[in-house]
Amino acid sequence: MRQRLLTLLTEQAYFRQPVILSSGKPSDYYIDCRRVTLSGEGAYLTAKLFLAALAAIPVQAVGGLTLGADPIVAAMAAVSFAEGRPLQGFIVRKEAKKHGRRRSIEGPELPPGAAVAIVDDVATTGGSLLTAIQRVQEETDWRIAQVLCLVDRQEGAQARLAQAGHELITLFTAQDLAGHWEKVATGGRV
């Protein structure tokens, strides 16, 4: 499963082109994981591997900042239910709703002290993950039990999260994708 997901990410989500990242920094490559996490196969593989990473950590729910976390959260909730160990999902809005209940965290109610995991598709500096964590800590009494991302660009997210008291578990690094991309591009001769 891991190798197949790496192949999907390399073929469908890894682009060698100059871009400006959400952090404002320039980069010579872009990783668009939604191209994979919004596909049936990619969503399933991501959910299975994230659930395996959480197997020893008792959490009741998974969530993260919209938009990168949305497909991952939905897939994890569905696959966990199918596996007989259902998790709830929640989405953290970038800003609170201006009408209705004016919430910034959407999803089912969780019991006080619920253990939750925060997820995201790509971590660069860790800003999106830290925003989600901060909102959960400010607006709930849930406990952040784990933080996960699909791809770590290796540009400071690990250190920033560690400084905030959270370990970041990643399935892949940008280096993994680049290495696989090079291997495919050269016909296996790296």
N, C-alpha and C positions, 0 to 999 in steps of 0.2 A: 504494500500500500504506500509506504513512504517513497519508494522509488518511482511509482506511478505518479504520485502527487508532484514530486520534483520535476518529472518530465512534463506534466501539464503546466506547471508554473513557468518552466523554461520556455516551452513552446508557445504559450498563450499569454503570459503575463510579464515577461521580461523583454524590455525594449532598449536597444542600444541607440540612444539619441539624447541630445542635450535637452534638459528640462530644468525648471525651477521647482523645487520641492515646497511643500506647505510650510516648512521652516524658513523659506526665503533663500535657502542655499542653492546654488547651481549644482547640477549633477550630469554626468555623461550617460546615465542610464535611468530607466524608470521601471518600477514594478507596480503593475496594476492587478492586484490579486482578485479584484471583483470579477474579472474576466474568467476566473477559475471558480471562486466560491459561489458564484451565481449559476454555475452549471450543475447539473445533477450529479455527475461523477465527482467533480471537484468539491461540491458541498459535502457529499457523503464521505469522501476520503479525509477531508479536513476535520469533519465532526468525529470520525472514528479515531483519528490520531490525537486530537485534542482530548477526547474522552479517555483514551489510553493514558495520556499524560496526567490526567486527573484521577486515575483509578485508585490511588492510595490516599487521595485527599478528599475527605468528606465535604462536599459542597452541595448546597440546595439549589443554587441558581448560577447562571452565567449571563454576563452582559457586557456591554461596552458602548463606546461613543459611536453614534450614528455617523457615518454611513459604512465605514469599513467593517465594523463588528456585526452589522445587521444580518447578513446572510450566514455568518458563522454561528451566531446565537440561535437563529431559527433552525439551522441544520442540527446543531447539538441538542436542542430540545427535542426535535423529532426523533433523531437516532437514539438518544438516551431512553425515550419512551419505548421505542421498538425493542430495545435491549433489556427492558424490564427494570431499569434504574433511572426513572424520569427526573430530569432537571427542569426547573422553571427558567424562562428567559426574560431578560429585561433590556431595554434600550435607554441609553442616556442621551437626551437631546443636547444639541449645542447651545440652545437657550430655552428657557422655560416657555411653555405654551402661553399665549397671550389671552386665551379664552378657556372656558370649561373649568377644570380643576387646577389649571395653571401649573402643571407638573413638569418637571424636567426629566423624571425617570418614569418610563412607561413599562407596564407589565403587571403580572399578578402580584398580589400582596404577599409578603414573606413574613414569617414570624420574627419577633425581636431576636437579635443576635444571630440571624441566619448567616451561614458561611457562604460566600460567593466568590466566583472567579471572574476576573476582568479579562476580556479578550480583544484582540484587534488583528487586522490583516498584516499591516506593515508597521514596524517601529523604526523611526529614524532617531529622533532625539528623545522619544518617549512622551512627548507633549500630549498626544491624544489619550494615551493610557493614564497619565497623571491627571488629566482633566476628568476622566471618568471616575478614577479613584476619589478625587477630591469631592466631586458631586455626591457620590455614594456616601462618603464619610460625613458630608455636611447635611444631607437630607434624610439619612436613614440611620438605623443603629446596627446595620449589617457589618459583618467582619470580612475584610478582604483576605481570603485564604490563599489565593494564587493569582498570578498574572501571566498570561500567555499571548504570544503572537505567532503568526504564521511565518513571517520573514523579518529578520532583524537586519537592517542595513548597516549595522555596526558603526553607528555614528553618535554614540553616547547614551542610547536608551538604557542599556544594562546598568551603567554607572548611575544615571539619574534616578532610576527606580530603586537601586540598592541604597542610594543616599536617602531616599524616602522610606526605606524599610521594607522594600518588596523585591523578591527575587523574580526575574523575568525568565520564563521558560520559552524557548523558541524551537519551532520545528526545523527551520532552515535559516541560513544566513545569506546575505547578498553574495558572499563568496561561493556558497554552494551553487547558487543559480548561475553565477558567472562561469564557474568551473564546468558545470554541466553544459552550458551554452557553448563554451569553447570546444568541449569534447564532441558535441554534435556537429558544430560548424566545421571541424577539422576531420570529420569522419572517424572519430575515436582516437585520433593521434594528438595527444596533448603533450 
